[in-house]
Each structure stands twice: as C-alpha cells, then as structure tokens.
Amino acid sequence: MAKRKTPIDNDESADFDGSAEAYYERGNFKLRWGFLDDAITDYTEAIRLNPSFEDAYMNRGVAREYKGDYDGAIADYTSALGMHPGDPEVYCNRGIARRYKGEIEGAVSDYSEAIRLDAEFADAYYNRGILYEMLRKDDEAIADYTEAIRIDPEYARAYANRGNPRAAKGDYEGAIADYSEALRLDPKDAKAFYNRGVAHGMLGDRQAAIEDFNKALDCDPDFIEAWFNRGFVRSASGDFEGAIDDFNQVIERKPQPRAYAERGLAHFENEDYLNAAADFRQALALLPDSIYARAYLAITLHAQGEADEAVLLWQQVLTADERYRDPDWAASSEKRTNRAALPVWVAIR
C-alpha cells in the first residue's frame, strides 16, 4: 500500500468562525473521521474564501483520492503545486493518485521530482520502488527501497517490499531476511508472513512455509492466498486431508477453478475418485479451457472404470497440447505440477 505525508494533524474541530482557516480545520476533522463528502465541501468553501489556500487544495485532493476520484485529486494537487512548485509532499501525493489511475510513467516522474526536491524523502523512494516493481525493474526497486530504509531504518513496509524484487531475482535468502526484519518491526503483517512462506517454499522448506502461512492466517483469517498455498504445500507433503480442508476454505470464500482442481487432486491422491471427478468437472465448468483439469478428469474416470469418457477427454487433451503424447514429458509434467513445493502466488504487497 502506498504511504503518504499530509498536513492533516488535527484531532478535533477548531472553534468555527466562518473563516477559510475554520473551514479548513473542520474539513480536516471530517476527513480524519472518514466523512469525505463533508470534508470536500468544507475544503471547497475554504478555497472559495481563500483561492491561494494551498493546504486546502492538498487535503481536498486527499479526500477525493480516498473516494476514488483520481482526476479530481490530481487536479487539486496540481493546483497546490501551482502555488508552491517546490513542495515535495504534493508531488508525492500526486504520484500516488496517478499510480491508482494507472498513469505509471507520470507517477514515476512525480516521485522523482519529490526526490530531487528532498533527497531524504523516504516515502517518495518507497512509492517509486512500488512502481519499479510494477514495471519489472527489480534492481531499481531494490535500490529505492534500500534508500528508504537508509533514511528510516524502522520503515517496516520498505523491508517487506524489498523482499519482493529480491525473491523475483531468485535471492530467496535475501527476501527471507527482509521479510523477517519487516516482521520484527510489525509482527502483525500478514502479507510479510505470507511472502516469507512463499520464499521458504521456493527453497523447498515446506515446514517453514506452512508455519508462515499459519501465522499469516492468524493475522488475517480471510487471506485466500495463504489458505490456497498452505493447501498446495500440504498436498505436496502428502497431507491430503489438510490440503482438502484448506481448499475448502478457499472455495467457501471465493470459488475458483484452480482451487477445485487442486482439491480434486487431493481427493484423487486419497483414492476418493467420486469427489475428485466432481471437483475436476466443476473446475472445467468455471474454466472450460483448463487442460490441467481435463487431463486429471480423464485420469480419474479411467481409475473409476469409465473408459469411454476418459478416452474422449484424453483425446481432447492431446488435441489441445501435443506434448501429452510424450509419456516421459507427461510424467515429468505431472511430477512438477503435483508434487512441487513451490507455491503459486507470490509477492503480495
């Protein structure tokens, strides 16, 4: 999540005298409590009374951004910059709004200008690092997160995010070190536990991966990716009942073809072919082009003695992917797909 700085520091509304400052202070109070429309109304009145009120434009931009009105937010931040072109915090905020709008290059430009104006602006480095991650510029992202950490050694999210491009580059030990430091600073960071679990899984340490997914779920019981990946690793470890329980949790929260297919595989390994076939059929109902589900449905039906449908499905698999005609490739593919220790979702920010 992006981090910002704003001049909002009021805990309660000031005595109201109808001045621009009073409307501004009251707007801050409303913004703090989440009354966004009322806050925007007060900031607008403050601006009407004082058209050069930079902070009112700034905070109206924040309120508009929270409402999802990114165009309005960008316009307000731009107006604030017209009054004070050298304010790095406004550039940083406009960069955040531009990122949410999808204007990635414009956002990078704003963060870079904020850094030019204030070389010790940790939040600007952090936010630009997020964008470099999105652009798959891992080295640049690592450099920006490292700079944010240099400026603020207690910046937990910068450690957590630096772990992501390190993992993307295959430096799983470095990623684990970063996630661990993030967790030292913020022991309730479910995403850091999750990502550290993924890194452990990529190194083949299934037990450490499961322990981290457990902790992620302790922090956030609705963390679907953690349920899924714990199920995936449990299945890879031979704990098919535990895997089925985890995939049940995923399907209960968000039915999706991969969860049905993986649960079907766990049923298959338990020789529960009836439930396995039902799950593979449901996966195909949700994603008809899934070769994975179609192949395993064919295998399951063959195990049940339903040869005619199994042959028909296998012919469809071969038509879709000629590589299945090679028994050695199919066997190695099955091994990679079903017994791998590698989780399937990575680098949650």
C-alpha positions, 0 to 999 in steps of 0.5 A, spaced: 500 500 500 502 506 498 504 511 504 503 518 504 505 525 508 499 530 509 498 536 513 492 533 516 494 533 524 488 535 527 484 531 532 478 535 533 474 541 530 477 548 531 472 553 534 468 555 527 468 562 525 466 562 518 473 563 516 477 559 510 482 557 516 475 554 520 473 551 514 479 548 513 480 545 520 473 542 520 474 539 513 480 536 516 476 533 522 471 530 517 476 527 513 480 524 519 473 521 521 472 518 514 466 523 512 469 525 505 463 528 502 463 533 508 470 534 508 470 536 500 465 541 501 468 544 507 475 544 503 471 547 497 468 553 501 475 554 504 478 555 497 472 559 495 474 564 501 481 563 500 483 561 492 491 561 494 489 556 500 494 551 498 493 546 504 486 546 502 487 544 495 492 538 498 487 535 503 481 536 498 485 532 493 486 527 499 479 526 500 477 525 493 483 520 492 480 516 498 473 516 494 476 514 488 476 520 484 483 520 481 482 526 476 479 530 481 485 529 486 490 530 481 487 536 479 487 539 486 494 537 487 496 540 481 493 546 483 497 546 490 503 545 486 501 551 482 502 555 488 508 552 491 512 548 485 517 546 490 513 542 495 515 535 495 509 532 499 504 534 493 508 531 488 508 525 492 501 525 493 500 526 486 504 520 484 500 516 488 493 518 485 496 517 478 499 510 480 491 508 482 489 511 475 494 507 472 498 513 469 505 509 471 510 513 467 507 520 470 507 517 477 514 515 476 516 522 474 512 525 480 516 521 485 522 523 482 521 530 482 519 529 490 526 526 490 530 531 487 526 536 491 528 532 498 533 527 497 531 524 504 524 523 502 523 516 504 516 515 502 517 518 495 523 512 494 518 507 497 512 509 492 517 509 486 520 502 488 512 500 488 512 502 481 519 499 479 516 493 481 510 494 477 514 495 471 519 489 472 525 493 474 527 489 480 534 492 481 531 499 481 526 497 486 531 494 490 535 500 490 529 505 492 527 501 497 534 500 500 534 508 500 528 508 504 530 504 509 537 508 509 533 514 511 528 510 516 531 504 518 524 502 522 520 503 515 517 496 516 513 496 509 520 498 505 523 491 508 517 487 506 517 490 499 524 489 498 523 482 499 519 482 493 524 484 487 529 480 491 525 473 491 523 475 483 531 475 482 531 468 485 535 471 492 530 467 496 535 468 502 535 475 501 527 476 501 527 471 507 531 476 511 527 482 509 521 479 510 523 477 517 526 484 519 519 487 516 516 482 521 520 484 527 518 491 526 510 489 525 509 482 527 502 483 525 503 483 517 500 478 514 502 479 507 510 479 510 508 472 513 505 470 507 511 472 502 516 469 507 512 462 506 512 463 499 520 464 499 521 458 504 517 454 499 521 456 493 527 453 497 523 447 498 522 448 506 515 446 506 515 446 514 517 453 514 512 455 509 506 452 512 508 455 519 508 462 515 502 461 512 499 459 519 501 465 522 499 469 516 492 466 517 492 468 524 493 475 522 488 475 517 483 469 517 480 471 510 487 471 506 485 466 500 492 466 498 495 463 504 489 458 505 490 456 497 498 455 498 498 452 505 493 447 501 498 446 495 504 445 500 500 440 504 498 436 498 505 436 496 507 433 503 502 428 502 497 431 507 491 430 503 486 431 508 489 438 510 490 440 503 482 438 502 480 442 508 484 448 506 481 448 499 475 448 502 476 454 505 478 457 499 472 455 495 467 457 501 470 464 500 471 465 493 470 459 488 475 458 483 477 453 478 484 452 480 482 451 487 477 445 485 482 442 481 487 442 486 482 439 491 480 434 486 487 432 486 487 431 493 481 427 493 484 423 487 491 422 491 486 419 497 483 414 492 476 418 493 475 418 485 467 420 486 469 427 489 475 428 485 471 427 478 466 432 481 471 437 483 475 436 476 468 437 472 466 443 476 473 446 475 472 445 467 465 448 468 468 455 471 474 454 466 472 450 460 479 451 457 483 448 463 487 442 460 490 441 467 483 439 469 481 435 463 487 431 463 486 429 471 478 428 469 480 423 464 485 420 469 480 419 474 474 416 470 479 411 467 481 409 475 473 409 476 472 404 470 469 409 465 473 408 459 469 411 454 469 418 457 476 418 459 478 416 452 474 422 449 477 427 454 484 424 453 483 425 446 481 432 447 487 433 451 492 431 446 488 435 441 489 441 445 497 440 447 501 435 443 506 434 448 501 429 452 503 424 447 510 424 450 509 419 456 516 421 459 514 429 458 507 427 461 510 424 467 515 429 468 509 434 467 505 431 472 511 430 477 512 438 477 505 440 477 503 435 483 508 434 487 512 441 487 513 445 493 513 451 490 507 455 491 503 459 486 502 466 488 507 470 490 509 477 492 503 480 495 504 487 497 
